[in-house]
């Protein structure tokens, strides 16, 4: 803005939007606290004409970037789950600010992670990602779509006039008696108008343990040993929305203590951890993953979380950091642990560096947990019995001793639906994991340049596969056979 000779008002407005507190505003707070008077603030702060010019705009930005959902709205939504037409009719009859509160409240009642607002030719569909699965819930008249988009843009501080390119922003959702949540907004142009995805971010992840994530208790000793190594790389892999970031944060919370320095590079920052220095990349200003990582190394942290290895430069800097005294945690979009090795090779990392730096790989998927209040017991089908037997026989001796007992059960469960789970049949999510801890033999296989097929064969000799973990959790009554098939394909 300086290079473009922007006006002082424009520069001040931008600075305020990025967090600057002007002298007058700081003085106003002190006057409200009884430390001084308004006359004194006016005398010292000098020219404050800009306050008159900007007050309305600043007030709008400050007060509208969030919504408040009260108990009455929550009660209305919760009481209409069996007949969502009640909510649809209500939304059509009230002003948009109140209508959007109901849309968001329904997401909170369902404990949805995302709300998708998608225009079609004659209507707008609102879909909620509940326990990891998108479900159509509301159908609204098409004439409301523009009003919804405008309201969301106002909440997020976005430009209402822009309709032909992607815009991203945030606002807060405050629920009476339950505090605040951040809501990340992504608006994209589509065939019938702008489509919106709202990601509801939980602010606290400290309570999630490794077992609560879905890691079986038998794996805890080896996982804890791997994450407390002073150097190396730990990578969580899987498709989008498979829980990779959540896993990395849970590991960070275990490592977090005053004796070590932890820093993160993220895009965006999804959770807050006390005692951890967290930064967010900003490509437009040159603060990229590799640039941030290089600057971090000068701070000499013990542990660095790199939100995602997404390009060759980031991969190379992360590898160098892991080989020079740092523990690196990161994520990668690959299907399984073996593919991580080949993907890193595609980033022009040598086989010897990959073999030396990797500590542990975790492939994962998120699956819906059966509601414990209404799940229904049934016998194992003959087809599933055959699959169980085949997968048990694939276990090596050590894994067979640890997990063979799980494969001998005769009952499985299916979903039903009740008030406790909002009639979905599911309550929360858990992870399926393929955990590979590096040993010297596997390091040699990597260093020798083994292809993906050999790598997968070697992984199966050492690790419980995603399919085997899914079968175990099905026989434990945590998930259903149908859910395993949905996530992994036909078992």
ChimeraX attribute file (.defattr): number of C-alpha atoms within 10 A of each C-alpha:
attribute: neighborCount
match mode: 1-to-1
recipient: residues
	/A:1	10
	/A:2	8
	/A:3	5
	/A:4	6
	/A:5	9
	/A:6	11
	/A:7	11
	/A:8	12
	/A:9	12
	/A:10	12
	/A:11	14
	/A:12	17
	/A:13	16
	/A:14	13
	/A:15	13
	/A:16	13
	/A:17	14
	/A:18	9
	/A:19	8
	/A:20	12
	/A:21	13
	/A:22	15
	/A:23	13
	/A:24	18
	/A:25	14
	/A:26	12
	/A:27	21
	/A:28	18
	/A:29	12
	/A:30	15
	/A:31	16
	/A:32	11
	/A:33	10
	/A:34	10
	/A:35	10
	/A:36	14
	/A:37	15
	/A:38	15
	/A:39	9
	/A:40	11
	/A:41	18
	/A:42	14
	/A:43	11
	/A:44	12
	/A:45	14
	/A:46	10
	/A:47	10
	/A:48	13
	/A:49	8
	/A:50	12
	/A:51	14
	/A:52	9
	/A:53	11
	/A:54	14
	/A:55	11
	/A:56	11
	/A:57	12
	/A:58	14
	/A:59	10
	/A:60	14
	/A:61	16
	/A:62	13
	/A:63	10
	/A:64	16
	/A:65	18
	/A:66	20
	/A:67	19
	/A:68	17
	/A:69	20
	/A:70	14
	/A:71	13
	/A:72	10
	/A:73	20
	/A:74	19
	/A:75	12
	/A:76	16
	/A:77	24
	/A:78	18
	/A:79	13
	/A:80	13
	/A:81	18
	/A:82	12
	/A:83	10
	/A:84	17
	/A:85	15
	/A:86	14
	/A:87	21
	/A:88	18
	/A:89	12
	/A:90	15
	/A:91	21
	/A:92	14
	/A:93	11
	/A:94	11
	/A:95	11
	/A:96	16
	/A:97	14
	/A:98	16
	/A:99	19
	/A:100	19
	/A:101	19
	/A:102	21
	/A:103	20
	/A:104	25
	/A:105	24
	/A:106	25
	/A:107	22
	/A:108	21
	/A:109	15
	/A:110	22
	/A:111	17
	/A:112	23
	/A:113	21
	/A:114	25
	/A:115	25
	/A:116	19
	/A:117	23
	/A:118	20
	/A:119	23
	/A:120	15
	/A:121	9
	/A:122	11
	/A:123	16
	/A:124	21
	/A:125	18
	/A:126	20
	/A:127	21
	/A:128	27
	/A:129	18
	/A:130	21
	/A:131	22
	/A:132	20
	/A:133	14
	/A:134	16
	/A:135	15
	/A:136	11
	/A:137	16
	/A:138	17
	/A:139	19
	/A:140	18
	/A:141	14
	/A:142	16
	/A:143	12
	/A:144	14
	/A:145	21
	/A:146	13
	/A:147	15
	/A:148	17
	/A:149	19
	/A:150	16
	/A:151	18
	/A:152	25
	/A:153	24
	/A:154	18
	/A:155	22
	/A:156	23
	/A:157	19
	/A:158	18
	/A:159	11
	/A:160	12
	/A:161	8
	/A:162	11
	/A:163	15
	/A:164	12
	/A:165	10
	/A:166	13
	/A:167	17
	/A:168	16
	/A:169	17
	/A:170	21
	/A:171	22
	/A:172	19
	/A:173	22
	/A:174	16
	/A:175	18
	/A:176	14
	/A:177	9
	/A:178	8
	/A:179	10
	/A:180	17
	/A:181	17
	/A:182	19
	/A:183	24
	/A:184	19
	/A:185	22
	/A:186	18
	/A:187	22
	/A:188	15
	/A:189	15
	/A:190	15
	/A:191	10
	/A:192	14
	/A:193	18
	/A:194	19
	/A:195	20
	/A:196	24
	/A:197	20
	/A:198	24
	/A:199	19
	/A:200	24
	/A:201	19
	/A:202	14
	/A:203	14
	/A:204	12
	/A:205	16
	/A:206	16
	/A:207	9
	/A:208	16
	/A:209	15
	/A:210	18
	/A:211	14
	/A:212	13
	/A:213	18
	/A:214	20
	/A:215	20
	/A:216	17
	/A:217	9
	/A:218	12
	/A:219	14
	/A:220	13
	/A:221	9
	/A:222	13
	/A:223	20
	/A:224	14
	/A:225	11
	/A:226	19
	/A:227	21
	/A:228	13
	/A:229	13
	/A:230	14
	/A:231	21
	/A:232	26
	/A:233	28
	/A:234	24
	/A:235	22
	/A:236	29
	/A:237	28
	/A:238	22
	/A:239	16
	/A:240	11
	/A:241	12
	/A:242	21
	/A:243	22
	/A:244	26
	/A:245	20
	/A:246	17
	/A:247	22
	/A:248	19
	/A:249	20
	/A:250	19
	/A:251	20
	/A:252	22
	/A:253	19
	/A:254	15
	/A:255	17
	/A:256	17
	/A:257	13
	/A:258	9
	/A:259	8
	/A:260	12
	/A:261	17
	/A:262	21
	/A:263	22
	/A:264	23
	/A:265	24
	/A:266	21
	/A:267	15
	/A:268	12
	/A:269	14
	/A:270	20
	/A:271	16
	/A:272	15
	/A:273	15
	/A:274	10
	/A:275	14
	/A:276	19
	/A:277	14
	/A:278	17
	/A:279	15
	/A:280	17
	/A:281	19
	/A:282	14
	/A:283	10
	/A:284	7
	/A:285	7
	/A:286	11
	/A:287	16
	/A:288	18
	/A:289	26
	/A:290	22
	/A:291	14
	/A:292	20
	/A:293	22
	/A:294	16
	/A:295	11
	/A:296	16
	/A:297	16
	/A:298	8
	/A:299	11
	/A:300	14
	/A:301	17
	/A:302	17
	/A:303	27
	/A:304	28
	/A:305	24
	/A:306	25
	/A:307	22
	/A:308	22
	/A:309	21
	/A:310	14
	/A:311	13
	/A:312	16
	/A:313	15
	/A:314	20
	/A:315	22
	/A:316	19
	/A:317	16
	/A:318	27
	/A:319	22
	/A:320	15
	/A:321	23
	/A:322	25
	/A:323	17
	/A:324	12
	/A:325	16
	/A:326	22
	/A:327	25
	/A:328	27
	/A:329	26
	/A:330	23
	/A:331	24
	/A:332	23
	/A:333	19
	/A:334	19
	/A:335	14
	/A:336	25
	/A:337	26
	/A:338	23
	/A:339	20
	/A:340	24
	/A:341	23
	/A:342	20
	/A:343	15
	/A:344	21
	/A:345	17
	/A:346	12
	/A:347	16
	/A:348	12
	/A:349	17
	/A:350	15
	/A:351	20
	/A:352	14
	/A:353	19
	/A:354	21
	/A:355	21
	/A:356	19
	/A:357	23
	/A:358	22
	/A:359	25
	/A:360	21
	/A:361	25
	/A:362	22
	/A:363	29
	/A:364	28
	/A:365	26
	/A:366	25
	/A:367	27
	/A:368	22
	/A:369	23
	/A:370	28
	/A:371	25
	/A:372	16
	/A:373	15
	/A:374	19
	/A:375	22
	/A:376	17
	/A:377	12
	/A:378	11
	/A:379	10
	/A:380	17
	/A:381	13
	/A:382	9
	/A:383	9
	/A:384	13
	/A:385	15
	/A:386	12
	/A:387	15
	/A:388	22
	/A:389	12
	/A:390	12
	/A:391	16
	/A:392	21
	/A:393	11
	/A:394	15
	/A:395	21
	/A:396	15
	/A:397	12
	/A:398	10
	/A:399	16
	/A:400	16
	/A:401	10
	/A:402	13
	/A:403	18
	/A:404	15
	/A:405	11
	/A:406	18
	/A:407	20
	/A:408	14
	/A:409	14
	/A:410	12
	/A:411	14
	/A:412	22
	/A:413	23
	/A:414	22
	/A:415	21
	/A:416	16
	/A:417	19
	/A:418	15
	/A:419	13
	/A:420	14
	/A:421	19
	/A:422	17
	/A:423	17
	/A:424	17
	/A:425	22
	/A:426	28
	/A:427	21
	/A:428	17
	/A:429	21
	/A:430	25
	/A:431	26
	/A:432	30
	/A:433	28
	/A:434	25
	/A:435	24
	/A:436	22
	/A:437	19
	/A:438	18
	/A:439	13
	/A:440	10
	/A:441	10
	/A:442	17
	/A:443	19
	/A:444	15
	/A:445	16
	/A:446	23
	/A:447	16
	/A:448	12
	/A:449	17
	/A:450	16
	/A:451	14
	/A:452	15
	/A:453	11
	/A:454	13
	/A:455	20
	/A:456	15
	/A:457	11
	/A:458	16
	/A:459	21
	/A:460	16
	/A:461	15
	/A:462	19
	/A:463	18
	/A:464	23
	/A:465	24
	/A:466	21
	/A:467	22
	/A:468	24
	/A:469	20
	/A:470	27
	/A:471	26
	/A:472	24
	/A:473	24
	/A:474	25
	/A:475	21
	/A:476	16
	/A:477	21
	/A:478	23
	/A:479	27
	/A:480	26
	/A:481	21
	/A:482	15
	/A:483	19
	/A:484	24
	/A:485	13
	/A:486	12
	/A:487	17
	/A:488	14
	/A:489	10
	/A:490	10
	/A:491	18
